[in-house]
C-alpha cells in the first residue's frame, strides 16, 4: 500500500509549515499548521491530487500548548473543498500537520483527529512534517538525552495510519509513499532545502500585503534610480563632448537594467507562486489585493522600453 504525492502537494505542505516556523521567527514562536489532503483510493493505494492548508495555531504565552482555534471561515473552507473534490469524484483522504522542531510522531490529539478520518475511510492518512528534519537530516531521539538519529535523503515527514479504528489509545504505523516530479531523491532534497530558504525570505506569516508592497516599492525605486542614473550619465557625456560614447554607454546601461529586471521578475514569479500556499480562507480575503500589488511592478516593466526610448531620443 503506497501513498502517491504530486510535487505541488508536497511543496504546499512544506511552504505552509515553513511560513510559520523558520529562521526569521524566534523558535519559541514557531506554530503548527494543519490542512486537508484530497484525492482518491485506488485499490489499497492513496492517490493525492491536492492539499489545502486550513489553519495554524494561535500563539498563547499563557497556555501550556498553543491551540488551534476554529473559526466559521475554516468550516466554510472545508465544506467548499469537499464539494469541489466531490465534483471531481475525489474526497478527503486524510490530513496533514506540522511538528516544527520536534519529533515526527502522533500525539493523543493527533490520534483522535486521525480516528475521525479513518472512521469514515479506513485508508485515511495522517502526514506529519518537520522542516528541521528535512533541513538537518536528523530525527530527535526517542528518549531525552540520547543522540539524534541521523537520516539520509529524508523529505521531512512520515505518513501514519491507525492500526485499529478505536479510542485515542490506538497504536499506529508508518506507511510507504512516493513523491512524484523529481528525477531522484537527492534532487528532491536539494531543491526543497533551497525552497525552504525562498519561503523563509518571501512568504511572511503575517502582513503579506504590506510585505509584498514593500518589496515591489523597493524594486520600482531601484529601477527608477537606474533610469535616472542612465540619463544623468548620458548628460555628462554630452556636456564633456564625448557624444561618440553615448550609444555604447546606453547599450551597456540598458543591458544592466534588463539584468536587474530579470532578477526581480524571477522573484515576482515566486511571489505569485507562493500565493498557492496560503491558507484557504486567505485566498478569498487578500488574493486580489496582492495581485494588484504585483501588477504595479508588471506595469512598470511594461513601460520600460518606452522609458528607455525616451531617454535615447534626448541624445
C-alpha positions as a printed NumPy array, in Angstrom:
array([[  0.   ,   0.   ,   0.   ],
       [  1.525,   3.335,  -1.117],
       [  0.584,   6.996,  -0.951],
       [  1.374,   8.859,  -4.196],
       [  2.176,  12.546,  -3.642],
       [  2.483,  15.071,  -6.507],
       [  5.307,  17.598,  -6.298],
       [  2.904,  20.539,  -5.918],
       [  1.162,  18.872,  -2.974],
       [  4.476,  18.207,  -1.244],
       [  5.671,  21.79 ,  -1.731],
       [  2.362,  23.102,  -0.4  ],
       [  2.909,  21.187,   2.826],
       [  6.5  ,  22.419,   3.093],
       [  5.621,  26.048,   2.373],
       [  2.631,  26.212,   4.701],
       [  4.705,  24.739,   7.539],
       [  7.854,  26.809,   6.994],
       [  5.821,  30.011,   6.773],
       [  5.036,  29.721,  10.499],
       [  8.33 ,  28.192,  11.646],
       [ 11.589,  29.384,  10.131],
       [ 14.908,  31.111,  10.773],
       [ 13.268,  34.564,  10.814],
       [ 10.91 ,  33.611,  13.641],
       [ 12.071,  33.   ,  17.249],
       [ 11.823,  29.272,  17.93 ],
       [  9.503,  29.873,  20.908],
       [  7.061,  31.456,  18.445],
       [  7.015,  28.582,  15.964],
       [  3.476,  27.373,  15.288],
       [  1.945,  24.192,  13.936],
       [ -0.158,  24.271,  10.789],
       [ -2.744,  21.814,   9.564],
       [ -4.774,  21.114,   6.484],
       [ -6.653,  18.511,   4.491],
       [ -5.489,  16.067,   1.846],
       [ -7.656,  15.471,  -1.236],
       [ -7.503,  12.534,  -3.631],
       [ -8.912,   9.064,  -4.058],
       [ -8.242,   5.434,  -3.235],
       [ -7.141,   3.076,  -5.987],
       [ -7.118,  -0.399,  -4.542],
       [ -5.009,  -0.124,  -1.405],
       [ -3.114,   2.915,  -2.709],
       [ -3.963,   6.529,  -1.941],
       [ -3.519,   8.951,  -4.839],
       [ -3.235,  12.537,  -3.61 ],
       [ -4.302,  15.262,  -6.027],
       [ -4.012,  18.339,  -3.776],
       [ -3.517,  19.524,  -0.224],
       [ -5.064,  22.62 ,   1.317],
       [ -3.587,  24.467,   4.298],
       [ -6.516,  25.377,   6.537],
       [ -5.218,  26.941,   9.734],
       [ -2.351,  27.449,  12.16 ],
       [ -2.077,  27.543,  15.918],
       [ -2.542,  30.838,  17.708],
       [  0.366,  31.838,  19.916],
       [ -0.619,  31.87 ,  23.596],
       [  2.211,  32.601,  26.035],
       [ -0.029,  31.692,  28.998],
       [ -1.071,  28.279,  27.685],
       [  0.763,  25.009,  28.167],
       [  0.364,  24.365,  24.449],
       [ -0.659,  26.69 ,  21.635],
       [ -4.149,  25.891,  20.415],
       [ -5.917,  25.646,  17.095],
       [ -8.949,  27.911,  17.251],
       [-11.527,  27.017,  14.665],
       [-13.411,  29.882,  13.029],
       [-16.506,  29.896,  10.835],
       [-14.392,  30.53 ,   7.739],
       [-12.384,  27.368,   8.484],
       [-15.518,  25.235,   8.488],
       [-16.71 ,  27.015,   5.348],
       [-13.385,  26.283,   3.664],
       [-13.66 ,  22.572,   4.458],
       [-17.177,  22.485,   3.041],
       [-16.134,  24.197,  -0.186],
       [-13.097,  21.933,  -0.588],
       [-15.242,  18.834,  -0.037],
       [-17.813,  19.982,  -2.603],
       [-15.136,  20.769,  -5.196],
       [-13.456,  17.415,  -4.599],
       [-16.76 ,  15.555,  -4.903],
       [-17.394,  17.231,  -8.271],
       [-14.118,  15.659,  -9.472],
       [-15.069,  12.276,  -7.996],
       [-12.5  ,  12.758,  -5.244],
       [-12.76 ,  13.219,  -1.497],
       [-10.793,  13.999,   1.654],
       [ -8.301,  11.151,   2.06 ],
       [ -6.702,  12.45 ,   5.255],
       [ -4.986,  15.375,   6.871],
       [ -1.537,  16.843,   7.412],
       [  0.014,  18.928,  10.137],
       [  3.452,  20.114,  11.164],
       [  5.66 ,  19.392,  14.159],
       [  8.046,  22.353,  13.901],
       [ 11.311,  21.383,  15.528],
       [ 10.063,  18.277,  17.294],
       [  9.695,  14.584,  16.64 ],
       [  7.65 ,  13.254,  13.759],
       [  5.09 ,  11.067,  15.542],
       [  1.444,  11.238,  16.586],
       [  0.24 ,  12.613,  19.902],
       [ -3.025,  11.581,  21.539],
       [ -4.635,  14.624,  19.94 ],
       [ -3.268,  13.608,  16.531],
       [ -4.571,  10.061,  17.028],
       [ -8.005,  11.416,  17.895],
       [ -8.02 ,  13.558,  14.743],
       [ -6.843,  10.667,  12.586],
       [ -9.515,   8.485,  14.15 ],
       [-12.183,  10.891,  12.896],
       [-10.906,  10.437,   9.345],
       [-10.385,   6.664,   9.479],
       [-13.837,   6.081,  10.966],
       [-15.33 ,   7.05 ,   7.595],
       [-12.418,   5.928,   5.428],
       [-10.222,   3.089,   6.75 ],
       [ -7.479,   4.07 ,   4.281],
       [ -7.317,   7.679,   5.526],
       [ -3.84 ,   9.004,   6.258],
       [ -2.093,  11.364,   8.655],
       [  1.018,  13.135,   7.341],
       [  3.33 ,  14.758,   9.925],
       [  6.035,  17.153,   8.698],
       [  9.004,  18.761,  10.478],
       [ 11.045,  21.202,   8.387],
       [ 14.099,  20.756,  10.649],
       [ 14.112,  17.053,   9.873],
       [ 14.341,  17.984,   6.183],
       [ 16.993,  20.667,   6.682],
       [ 19.277,  18.872,   9.133],
       [ 18.515,  15.293,   8.06 ],
       [ 18.127,  14.136,  11.643],
       [ 15.32 ,  12.825,  13.81 ],
       [ 15.073,  13.52 ,  17.506],
       [ 15.768,  10.541,  19.798],
       [ 13.042,   8.522,  21.478],
       [ 14.491,   9.337,  24.882],
       [ 15.682,  12.731,  26.048],
       [ 19.463,  12.816,  26.343],
       [ 20.063,  10.195,  23.671],
       [ 21.868,  11.304,  20.485],
       [ 19.941,  12.495,  17.455],
       [ 19.16 ,   9.852,  14.858],
       [ 20.949,  10.546,  11.536],
       [ 18.846,  10.344,   8.375],
       [ 19.667,  10.254,   4.695],
       [ 17.601,  11.744,   1.871],
       [ 14.588,  12.226,   4.121],
       [ 11.817,  14.566,   2.852],
       [ 10.947,  15.717,   6.372],
       [  7.793,  13.727,   7.051],
       [  6.171,  10.389,   7.712],
       [  2.687,   9.184,   6.894],
       [  0.785,   7.222,   9.511],
       [ -2.355,   5.145,   9.809],
       [ -4.011,   3.751,  12.908],
       [ -3.736,   0.001,  13.394],
       [ -7.35 ,  -0.146,  14.547],
       [-10.223,   2.317,  14.472],
       [-10.816,   2.634,  18.189],
       [-10.069,   5.119,  21.002],
       [ -7.164,   7.501,  21.482],
       [ -5.032,   4.651,  22.837],
       [ -4.907,   3.148,  19.347],
       [ -1.454,   2.315,  18.015],
       [ -0.333,   3.396,  14.579],
       [  2.23 ,   2.541,  11.917],
       [  4.05 ,   4.329,   9.101],
       [  3.064,   3.655,   5.515],
       [  5.022,   3.882,   2.29 ],
       [  4.849,   6.87 ,   0.   ],
       [  6.26 ,   8.154,  -3.273],
       [  6.766,  11.808,  -4.225],
       [  6.427,  12.415,  -7.955],
       [  8.028,  15.129, -10.074],
       [ 11.72 ,  14.671,  -9.213],
       [ 14.491,  12.911, -11.093],
       [ 15.96 ,  11.498,  -7.884],
       [ 15.561,  11.675,  -4.119],
       [ 18.806,  13.658,  -3.986],
       [ 17.348,  16.283,  -6.312],
       [ 14.213,  16.396,  -4.185],
       [ 16.181,  17.076,  -1.005],
       [ 18.476,  19.699,  -2.536],
       [ 15.761,  21.66 ,  -4.32 ],
       [ 13.365,  21.5  ,  -1.393],
       [ 16.006,  22.728,   1.042],
       [ 16.533,  25.712,  -1.298],
       [ 12.747,  26.115,  -1.464],
       [ 12.671,  26.411,   2.345],
       [ 15.056,  29.379,   2.086],
       [ 12.814,  31.052,  -0.515],
       [  9.715,  30.583,   1.629],
       [ 11.566,  31.994,   4.635],
       [ 12.561,  35.106,   2.697],
       [  9.453,  35.699,   0.613],
       [  6.35 ,  34.376,   2.432],
       [  5.769,  36.092,   5.809],
       [  3.463,  34.551,   8.386],
       [  1.521,  37.822,   8.618],
       [  1.384,  41.202,   6.898],
       [  1.629,  39.589,   3.467],
       [  0.193,  42.534,   1.538],
       [  2.467,  45.015,   3.304],
       [  5.499,  42.786,   2.769],
       [  4.826,  42.349,  -0.944],
       [  4.11 ,  46.062,  -1.309],
       [  7.443,  46.937,   0.308],
       [  9.319,  44.558,  -1.975],
       [  7.592,  45.932,  -5.074],
       [  8.16 ,  49.54 ,  -3.983],
       [ 11.879,  48.914,  -3.452],
       [ 12.182,  47.286,  -6.865],
       [ 10.382,  50.141,  -8.604],
       [ 12.501,  52.704,  -6.75 ],
       [ 15.693,  50.893,  -7.765],
       [ 14.564,  50.711, -11.394],
       [ 13.701,  54.421, -11.397],
       [ 17.1  ,  55.158,  -9.879],
       [ 18.849,  53.229, -12.636],
       [ 16.87 ,  55.062, -15.31 ],
       [ 17.682,  58.44 , -13.785],
       [ 21.318,  57.427, -13.395],
       [ 21.495,  56.423, -17.044],
       [ 20.105,  59.741, -18.193],
       [ 22.465,  61.697, -15.936],
       [ 25.424,  59.687, -17.224],
       [ 24.486,  60.48 , -20.815],
       [ 24.054,  64.174, -19.967],
       [ 27.566,  64.21 , -18.525],
       [ 28.987,  62.649, -21.694],
       [ 27.177,  65.212, -23.812],
       [ 28.48 ,  68.121, -21.722],
       [ 32.021,  66.796, -21.98 ],
       [ 31.745,  66.425, -25.756],
       [ 32.016,  62.637, -25.606],
       [ 28.844,  62.058, -27.636],
       [ 30.517,  59.26 , -29.602],
       [ 30.427,  57.137, -26.443],
       [ 26.701,  57.595, -25.878],
       [ 25.466,  54.606, -27.98 ],
       [ 27.857,  52.195, -26.28 ],
       [ 27.108,  53.525, -22.771],
       [ 23.357,  53.419, -23.434],
       [ 23.667,  49.83 , -24.644],
       [ 25.605,  48.798, -21.529],
       [ 23.233,  50.626, -19.175],
       [ 20.245,  49.041, -20.891],
       [ 21.853,  45.619, -20.517],
       [ 22.402,  46.188, -16.774],
       [ 18.836,  47.417, -16.327],
       [ 17.461,  44.369, -18.128],
       [ 19.523,  42.074, -15.891],
       [ 18.058,  43.794, -12.822],
       [ 14.536,  43.43 , -14.216],
       [ 15.18 ,  39.753, -14.92 ],
       [ 16.252,  39.168, -11.306],
       [ 13.189,  40.944,  -9.959],
       [ 10.896,  39.114, -12.374],
       [ 12.148,  35.778, -11.035],
       [ 11.339,  36.916,  -7.517],
       [  7.932,  38.204,  -8.617],
       [  7.165,  34.818, -10.175],
       [  7.991,  33.155,  -6.86 ],
       [  5.792,  35.666,  -5.034],
       [  2.901,  34.73 ,  -7.317],
       [  3.642,  31.012,  -6.977],
       [  3.632,  31.264,  -3.19 ],
       [  0.08 ,  32.6  ,  -3.233],
       [ -0.944,  28.992,  -3.908],
       [  0.396,  28.08 ,  -0.471],
       [ -1.804,  30.428,   1.547],
       [ -4.414,  29.109,   3.929],
       [ -7.633,  28.547,   2.033],
       [ -9.558,  31.336,   3.738],
       [ -6.798,  33.859,   2.985],
       [ -7.183,  33.431,  -0.75 ],
       [-10.648,  34.98 ,  -0.766],
       [ -9.603,  37.793,   1.573],
       [ -6.311,  39.036,   0.16 ],
       [ -5.569,  37.386,  -3.182],
       [ -6.915,  40.24 ,  -5.329],
       [ -5.1  ,  42.845,  -3.247],
       [ -1.796,  41.006,  -3.543],
       [ -2.19 ,  40.608,  -7.303],
       [ -2.862,  44.356,  -7.562],
       [  0.429,  44.991,  -5.748],
       [  2.348,  42.691,  -8.097],
       [  0.666,  44.363, -11.078],
       [  2.37 ,  47.648, -10.114],
       [  5.75 ,  46.12 , -10.958],
       [  4.445,  44.452, -14.104],
       [  3.058,  47.759, -15.344],
       [  6.408,  49.434, -14.67 ],
       [  8.243,  46.776, -16.671],
       [  5.682,  47.022, -19.463],
       [  6.583,  50.708, -19.843],
       [ 10.342,  50.16 , -19.573],
       [ 11.021,  50.027, -23.306],
       [  9.209,  53.34 , -23.724],
       [ 11.162,  54.914, -20.861],
       [ 14.475,  53.828, -22.394],
       [ 13.446,  55.089, -25.816],
       [ 12.532,  58.493, -24.359],
       [ 15.983,  58.719, -22.762],
       [ 17.697,  57.684, -26.003],
       [ 15.802,  60.283, -28.051],
       [ 17.135,  63.081, -25.84 ],
       [ 20.627,  62.393, -27.15 ]])
